[in-house]
């Protein structure tokens, strides 16, 4: 019973329907936070510069260099407050509570201005249908701190598995990072070869951004809390370009299936959290879908992966 309780705490229930409204509001708040970073940092390939990262208490922009110093935004979902910290020692706060997106936007921009940080962000959300300007969004206003905390805890446990998976690869690989556009945690491996031009078409995202993101062949996997197109939390894995036969490949674990509408493999989170070893379920999914894409796409796996026994161990360096 104790082990089951610990597992439910580490891999909590996250039914999308129970926090759908909070998820929509929190998504918009994270977009605002992410756009502050995007507006002030140099461009990095595949938009790695725009992403948020996980912390032991929530999400962070990491340091943003500004004027003669730096500042960062930390979304603390334990105490439910957004903290602004500066290298000069000055601080700002925005409480995370039921409030409209417009109210959150004006509160954050006001705190930044008070701290002497001048920033203008693109005022419309990306990657969502029928977006409302942040400054005018009085519709989304829900905040259930318990579910936001659960979401972060799932991301945190997933990130640990993603990090191990990332370490097996010696080719170009993204960090394990959080894309606020679609609200997903992701890790992406690259074959090293150029890819055909992406068709684009992502809602409210310029095609040139999508094409730069997919300029080279990738396999990408991640966690997504769900949405209108798939109202359940899930792990996903896809390849671009998708090699012939990929949709019919045998992957694991048993509950992993190809989703034709999403054009990716899907592993339901509810099946993962109930497994004897959720970590192993996720790891099996990451590895098997990568191998299917890499083998069918004729990647040079010998040059891109550690061989047996080659990967150094941190324990051996202590």
C-alpha positions as CSV (number, residue, x, y, z in Angstrom):
1,X,0.0,0.0,0.0
2,X,2.8,2.4,0.8
3,X,4.5,1.8,-2.6
4,X,1.2,2.4,-4.3
5,X,0.7,5.7,-2.4
6,X,4.2,6.8,-3.3
7,X,3.6,6.0,-6.9
8,X,0.3,8.0,-6.9
9,X,2.2,10.9,-5.5
10,X,5.0,10.7,-8.0
11,X,2.8,9.8,-11.0
12,X,-0.5,11.5,-10.0
13,X,-3.8,11.3,-11.8
14,X,-4.1,14.1,-14.4
15,X,-7.5,13.7,-16.1
16,X,-7.7,16.5,-18.7
17,X,-11.4,17.1,-18.2
18,X,-11.0,17.8,-14.6
19,X,-8.6,20.8,-15.1
20,X,-9.3,21.7,-18.7
21,X,-10.1,25.4,-17.9
22,X,-7.1,25.7,-15.6
23,X,-4.9,24.1,-18.2
24,X,-6.1,26.7,-20.8
25,X,-5.4,29.6,-18.4
26,X,-2.1,28.3,-17.3
27,X,-1.1,27.7,-20.9
28,X,-1.6,31.4,-21.7
29,X,0.3,32.5,-18.6
30,X,3.3,30.4,-19.6
31,X,3.1,31.8,-23.2
32,X,3.4,35.3,-21.7
33,X,6.4,34.2,-19.6
34,X,8.0,32.5,-22.5
35,X,7.5,35.4,-24.8
36,X,9.4,37.7,-22.4
37,X,12.4,35.5,-22.8
38,X,11.9,35.2,-26.6
39,X,11.8,39.0,-26.9
40,X,15.2,39.5,-25.2
41,X,17.5,36.6,-26.0
42,X,19.5,35.8,-29.2
43,X,18.1,33.3,-31.6
44,X,19.2,29.7,-31.3
45,X,18.6,26.9,-33.9
46,X,15.3,25.2,-33.7
47,X,14.0,27.8,-31.3
48,X,15.8,26.3,-28.3
49,X,16.3,29.8,-27.0
50,X,12.5,30.3,-26.4
51,X,11.9,27.3,-24.2
52,X,11.3,27.1,-20.4
53,X,13.0,24.6,-18.2
54,X,11.9,22.7,-15.1
55,X,13.0,23.5,-11.6
56,X,12.5,21.8,-8.2
57,X,9.5,24.1,-7.7
58,X,8.1,24.8,-11.2
59,X,9.3,26.4,-14.4
60,X,12.1,28.9,-15.2
61,X,13.2,31.2,-18.1
62,X,16.8,30.8,-16.9
63,X,18.8,34.0,-16.8
64,X,17.9,36.7,-19.4
65,X,20.8,39.1,-19.9
66,X,19.5,42.7,-19.8
67,X,21.3,46.0,-19.6
68,X,24.3,45.6,-17.4
69,X,22.9,42.5,-15.6
70,X,20.3,39.8,-15.8
71,X,16.9,38.7,-14.6
72,X,14.8,35.6,-14.7
73,X,11.2,34.6,-14.2
74,X,10.4,31.6,-12.0
75,X,6.9,30.1,-12.0
76,X,6.7,28.5,-8.5
77,X,3.8,26.0,-8.5
78,X,4.6,24.9,-4.9
79,X,3.9,28.3,-3.4
80,X,1.9,29.4,-6.5
81,X,3.7,32.7,-7.3
82,X,5.7,34.0,-10.2
83,X,8.9,35.4,-9.0
84,X,11.1,37.9,-10.8
85,X,14.7,38.0,-9.6
86,X,17.4,40.4,-10.8
87,X,21.1,40.4,-10.5
88,X,20.9,43.8,-8.7
89,X,18.9,42.1,-5.9
90,X,15.5,43.6,-6.7
91,X,12.5,41.3,-6.9
92,X,9.0,41.2,-8.2
93,X,6.0,38.9,-7.6
94,X,2.8,38.0,-9.3
95,X,0.5,35.7,-7.3
96,X,-0.9,32.6,-9.2
97,X,-4.6,32.5,-8.3
98,X,-7.9,32.6,-10.2
99,X,-7.4,35.6,-12.4
100,X,-7.9,36.5,-16.0
101,X,-5.2,36.2,-18.6
102,X,-5.5,39.9,-19.1
103,X,-5.0,40.6,-15.4
104,X,-2.0,38.3,-15.2
105,X,-0.5,40.0,-18.3
106,X,-0.9,43.5,-17.0
107,X,0.4,42.5,-13.5
108,X,3.6,40.9,-15.0
109,X,4.3,43.7,-17.3
110,X,3.7,46.2,-14.5
111,X,6.2,44.4,-12.3
112,X,8.8,44.3,-15.0
113,X,8.4,48.0,-15.7
114,X,8.7,48.7,-11.9
115,X,12.0,46.9,-12.0
116,X,13.3,48.9,-14.9
117,X,12.9,46.1,-17.5
118,X,11.5,47.4,-20.7
119,X,10.1,44.6,-22.9
120,X,7.4,44.4,-25.6
121,X,6.1,40.9,-26.5
122,X,4.0,39.7,-29.4
123,X,0.6,40.1,-27.9
124,X,-1.1,37.0,-29.5
125,X,-0.8,33.4,-28.4
126,X,0.9,30.9,-30.8
127,X,-0.1,27.4,-31.8
128,X,-3.7,27.8,-30.6
129,X,-6.9,28.2,-32.7
130,X,-8.9,31.5,-32.4
131,X,-6.4,33.3,-30.1
132,X,-7.4,36.2,-28.0
133,X,-4.8,39.0,-27.3
134,X,-3.3,38.5,-23.9
135,X,-4.2,42.0,-22.9
136,X,-7.9,41.5,-23.7
137,X,-8.4,37.9,-22.6
138,X,-11.1,38.1,-19.9
139,X,-12.4,34.6,-20.8
140,X,-9.7,32.3,-19.3
141,X,-9.5,32.9,-15.6
142,X,-9.4,29.4,-13.8
143,X,-6.5,28.3,-11.6
144,X,-6.6,25.1,-9.6
145,X,-3.2,25.0,-7.9
146,X,-3.5,21.3,-7.1
147,X,-3.8,20.3,-10.8
148,X,-1.1,22.6,-11.9
149,X,1.2,21.1,-9.3
150,X,0.3,17.6,-10.5
151,X,1.1,18.6,-14.1
152,X,4.5,19.8,-13.0
153,X,5.2,16.7,-11.0
154,X,4.4,14.5,-14.0
155,X,6.8,16.6,-16.1
156,X,9.5,16.3,-13.4
157,X,9.3,12.5,-13.3
158,X,9.2,12.4,-17.1
159,X,12.2,14.7,-17.5
160,X,14.3,12.3,-15.4
161,X,13.6,9.5,-17.9
162,X,14.0,11.8,-20.9
163,X,17.4,12.9,-19.5
164,X,18.7,9.3,-19.3
165,X,17.4,8.6,-22.8
166,X,19.1,11.8,-24.1
167,X,22.4,10.7,-22.6
168,X,22.5,7.5,-24.8
169,X,22.9,9.7,-27.9
170,X,26.1,11.3,-29.0
171,X,24.7,13.0,-32.1
172,X,23.0,16.4,-32.1
173,X,20.2,16.3,-29.5
174,X,18.1,19.0,-28.0
175,X,18.0,19.7,-24.2
176,X,15.0,18.3,-22.4
177,X,12.9,21.4,-22.4
178,X,9.4,22.8,-22.2
179,X,7.8,24.4,-25.3
180,X,5.2,26.9,-24.1
181,X,3.6,27.1,-27.6
182,X,2.0,23.6,-27.4
183,X,2.6,23.2,-23.7
184,X,4.7,20.0,-24.0
185,X,8.0,18.6,-22.6
186,X,10.2,17.4,-25.4
187,X,13.5,15.9,-26.4
188,X,14.6,15.7,-30.0
189,X,17.3,13.7,-31.7
190,X,18.8,14.6,-35.1
191,X,20.2,12.3,-37.9
192,X,22.6,15.1,-39.1
193,X,20.9,15.2,-42.6
194,X,18.9,18.0,-44.1
195,X,15.1,17.4,-44.2
196,X,12.6,18.3,-47.0
197,X,10.9,21.7,-46.5
198,X,8.2,21.4,-43.9
199,X,4.7,22.2,-45.2
200,X,4.0,24.4,-42.1
201,X,0.3,25.0,-41.3
202,X,0.6,25.1,-37.5
203,X,-2.1,27.5,-36.2
204,X,-0.9,31.0,-35.5
205,X,2.8,30.1,-36.0
206,X,4.6,31.6,-39.1
207,X,5.6,28.8,-41.5
208,X,9.2,30.1,-41.6
209,X,9.6,29.3,-37.9
210,X,8.2,25.8,-38.4
211,X,10.5,25.2,-41.4
212,X,13.6,26.3,-39.4
213,X,12.6,24.0,-36.5
214,X,12.4,21.0,-39.0
215,X,15.3,21.9,-41.2
216,X,17.0,18.6,-40.4
217,X,15.7,15.1,-39.9
218,X,14.5,14.4,-36.4
219,X,12.8,12.0,-34.1
220,X,11.1,13.8,-31.3
221,X,9.3,12.5,-28.2
222,X,7.6,14.2,-25.3
223,X,4.7,14.6,-22.9
224,X,1.5,16.6,-23.5
225,X,-1.3,17.1,-21.0
226,X,-4.1,16.8,-23.6
227,X,-6.3,19.1,-25.6
228,X,-9.3,19.3,-27.8
229,X,-7.7,17.0,-30.4
230,X,-6.9,14.3,-27.8
231,X,-8.5,15.0,-24.4
232,X,-6.1,12.8,-22.4
233,X,-2.6,13.2,-21.1
234,X,-0.1,11.2,-23.2
235,X,3.5,10.6,-24.3
236,X,4.1,11.0,-28.0
237,X,6.8,10.2,-30.5
238,X,7.1,11.2,-34.2
239,X,9.6,11.5,-36.9
240,X,10.1,14.2,-39.5
241,X,10.2,13.2,-42.3
242,X,8.2,10.2,-41.3
243,X,10.0,7.2,-43.0
244,X,8.0,4.7,-45.1
245,X,6.5,2.1,-42.8
246,X,6.9,4.1,-39.6
247,X,3.1,4.1,-38.8
248,X,3.1,0.3,-38.9
249,X,6.2,-0.3,-36.9
250,X,6.1,-2.5,-33.8
251,X,6.8,-0.4,-30.7
252,X,6.3,-0.8,-27.0
253,X,4.9,-1.0,-24.5
254,X,1.7,-2.8,-25.5
255,X,-0.6,0.2,-25.0
256,X,1.5,2.4,-27.4
257,X,-0.5,2.9,-30.7
258,X,-0.1,4.9,-33.9
259,X,-2.6,7.8,-33.9
260,X,-3.5,8.6,-37.5
261,X,-5.0,12.1,-36.9
262,X,-1.9,13.2,-34.9
263,X,0.6,11.4,-37.2
264,X,2.5,10.1,-34.2
265,X,2.8,7.2,-31.7
266,X,0.8,7.8,-28.5
267,X,1.3,6.2,-25.1
268,X,-1.6,7.0,-22.7
269,X,-0.3,8.5,-19.4
270,X,-3.0,6.7,-17.5
271,X,-1.5,3.3,-18.6
272,X,2.0,4.5,-17.6
273,X,1.1,5.7,-14.1
274,X,-0.6,2.3,-13.3
275,X,2.3,0.2,-14.4
276,X,4.7,-1.6,-12.0
277,X,7.5,0.6,-13.3
278,X,6.2,3.8,-15.0
279,X,9.8,4.8,-15.7
280,X,10.4,1.6,-17.6
281,X,7.2,2.1,-19.6
282,X,8.3,5.5,-20.7
283,X,11.8,4.4,-21.5
284,X,10.6,1.5,-23.6
285,X,8.4,3.9,-25.6
286,X,11.2,6.4,-26.2
287,X,13.7,3.7,-27.2
288,X,11.4,1.6,-29.4
289,X,9.9,4.5,-31.3
290,X,13.4,6.0,-31.9
291,X,14.7,2.7,-33.1
292,X,11.8,2.3,-35.5
293,X,12.3,5.8,-37.0
294,X,16.1,5.5,-37.1
295,X,16.2,2.0,-38.7
296,X,13.5,2.8,-41.3
297,X,15.1,6.2,-42.0
298,X,18.5,4.5,-42.4
299,X,20.2,6.7,-39.8
300,X,23.9,6.0,-39.1
301,X,23.2,4.7,-35.6
302,X,26.8,3.4,-35.1
303,X,28.0,7.0,-35.4
304,X,25.2,8.5,-33.4
305,X,24.9,6.3,-30.3
306,X,27.2,5.0,-27.5
307,X,28.2,1.4,-28.1
308,X,27.7,-1.2,-25.4
309,X,29.8,-0.2,-22.3
310,X,31.1,3.0,-23.9
311,X,28.9,5.6,-22.1
312,X,30.8,7.0,-19.1
313,X,29.2,6.7,-15.7
314,X,29.0,9.7,-13.4
315,X,29.6,7.3,-10.5
316,X,33.0,6.5,-11.9
317,X,34.0,10.2,-11.7
318,X,33.2,10.7,-8.0
